[in-house]
Amino acid sequence: KIIYPDMTKYLPFHLDDKGFMQNDKSFMITGKHISFLTAFLNSSLFKYCFKDNFPELQGGTRELRKIFLDKIPVIKVSDETNSDFNKIVLQLQELISKKLCTKEISLMVDEMIFDLYTLAPEEKKQIGFIEIN
């Protein structure tokens, strides 16, 4: 499952492979290709296109309710592509848990997402790397 908070400034989506329990301050997404979906939801493409589609609350936080996520078009990927993303997403999350630099892997994930969405070089350049801190 993918775990994410109901309100946040950072758009963090976490692939849960350990069966964490949740409280009423978070949501989950389940499905077939959730590793790819986790990568997509944490990508610069998602942040660039959809950050402003979530209502802004006090203090610059955003509300990440299902009603808003349902409107986002996501491509379908193969089991193999999902498996490729699974390895990378888990590696990225491991680095985050150790508070290590993730920029290099995040850039690689962005490039993979850009390629799957067949973005032109100009589009890739316009989006760039978006890090929300």
C-alpha positions as CSV (number, residue, x, y, z in Angstrom):
1,K,0.0,0.0,0.0
2,I,1.0,3.6,-0.4
3,I,0.6,5.7,2.8
4,Y,0.3,9.5,2.7
5,P,-0.9,12.3,5.0
6,D,-4.2,14.0,4.7
7,M,-2.6,17.4,5.0
8,T,1.0,18.3,4.1
9,K,3.4,20.8,2.6
10,Y,5.8,18.1,1.2
11,L,3.7,15.7,-0.9
12,P,5.3,12.6,0.7
13,F,4.0,9.3,-0.5
14,H,5.5,6.2,1.1
15,L,5.4,2.6,-0.2
16,D,4.7,0.4,2.8
17,D,6.1,-3.0,2.4
18,K,6.2,-3.7,6.2
19,G,2.4,-3.5,7.0
20,F,2.4,-0.4,9.1
21,M,-0.8,0.6,10.9
22,Q,-2.3,4.0,10.2
23,N,-4.3,6.5,12.1
24,D,-7.0,9.0,11.0
25,K,-4.4,11.5,9.8
26,S,-3.4,9.5,6.8
27,F,-4.7,7.7,3.8
28,M,-3.7,4.7,1.8
29,I,-3.8,3.6,-1.8
30,T,-3.8,-0.1,-2.8
31,G,-3.6,-1.7,-6.2
32,K,-1.5,-3.6,-8.6
33,H,1.3,-1.3,-9.6
34,I,1.8,0.7,-6.5
35,S,5.6,0.9,-6.7
36,F,5.3,2.8,-10.0
37,L,2.5,4.9,-8.6
38,T,4.6,5.8,-5.5
39,A,7.4,6.9,-7.8
40,F,5.0,9.0,-9.9
41,L,3.4,10.7,-6.9
42,N,6.8,11.6,-5.6
43,S,8.1,12.8,-9.0
44,S,8.8,16.3,-10.2
45,L,6.2,15.7,-13.0
46,F,3.5,15.1,-10.5
47,K,4.6,18.1,-8.3
48,Y,4.8,20.4,-11.4
49,C,1.4,19.4,-12.8
50,F,-0.7,18.8,-9.8
51,K,0.6,20.6,-6.7
52,D,-1.8,23.5,-7.3
53,N,-4.8,21.1,-7.8
54,F,-5.0,20.4,-4.1
55,P,-6.6,23.0,-1.9
56,E,-4.2,25.1,0.0
57,L,-4.8,25.4,3.8
58,Q,-3.4,27.6,6.4
59,G,0.4,27.7,6.5
60,G,0.9,26.5,2.9
61,T,-0.2,23.0,3.6
62,R,-2.2,21.1,1.0
63,E,-5.2,18.8,1.5
64,L,-4.6,15.4,-0.3
65,R,-8.1,13.9,-0.3
66,K,-9.1,11.1,-2.6
67,I,-11.6,13.3,-4.4
68,F,-8.6,15.3,-5.8
69,L,-6.3,12.4,-6.4
70,D,-9.1,10.6,-8.4
71,K,-8.9,13.3,-11.1
72,I,-5.2,12.7,-11.9
73,P,-4.5,10.7,-15.1
74,V,-1.9,8.0,-14.5
75,I,-0.5,5.8,-17.3
76,K,-0.7,2.0,-17.0
77,V,2.6,0.2,-16.7
78,S,3.7,-3.4,-17.1
79,D,4.5,-5.7,-14.2
80,E,8.2,-5.5,-15.2
81,T,8.2,-1.7,-15.1
82,N,6.5,-1.8,-11.7
83,S,9.2,-4.2,-10.5
84,D,11.9,-1.8,-11.7
85,F,10.4,1.0,-9.8
86,N,9.9,-1.1,-6.7
87,K,13.6,-1.6,-6.2
88,I,14.4,2.1,-6.7
89,V,11.5,3.3,-4.5
90,L,12.6,1.0,-1.6
91,Q,16.2,2.2,-2.0
92,L,15.1,5.8,-2.0
93,Q,13.0,5.3,1.1
94,E,16.0,3.6,2.8
95,L,18.2,6.6,2.1
96,I,15.4,8.9,3.4
97,S,15.1,6.9,6.7
98,K,18.9,7.3,7.2
99,K,18.7,11.0,6.4
100,L,21.1,10.6,3.4
101,C,21.1,12.5,0.2
102,T,18.5,11.3,-2.3
103,K,18.9,13.8,-5.1
104,E,20.8,11.5,-7.5
105,I,18.2,8.7,-7.2
106,S,15.3,11.1,-7.3
107,L,16.7,12.6,-10.6
108,M,16.9,9.1,-12.0
109,V,13.3,8.4,-11.0
110,D,12.2,11.7,-12.6
111,E,14.0,10.7,-15.8
112,M,12.3,7.3,-15.9
113,I,8.9,9.0,-15.3
114,F,9.6,11.6,-18.0
115,D,10.5,8.8,-20.5
116,L,7.4,6.8,-19.7
117,Y,5.3,9.9,-20.3
118,T,7.4,10.5,-23.5
119,L,8.2,14.1,-22.6
120,A,10.2,16.1,-25.1
121,P,13.6,17.5,-24.0
122,E,12.0,21.0,-23.8
123,E,9.3,19.8,-21.5
124,K,11.8,18.0,-19.3
125,K,13.8,21.1,-19.0
126,Q,10.7,23.2,-18.2
127,I,9.7,20.9,-15.4
128,G,13.2,20.4,-14.0
129,F,13.8,18.8,-10.6
130,I,11.3,19.9,-8.0
131,E,12.1,19.4,-4.4
132,I,9.6,20.6,-1.8
133,N,11.2,21.3,1.6
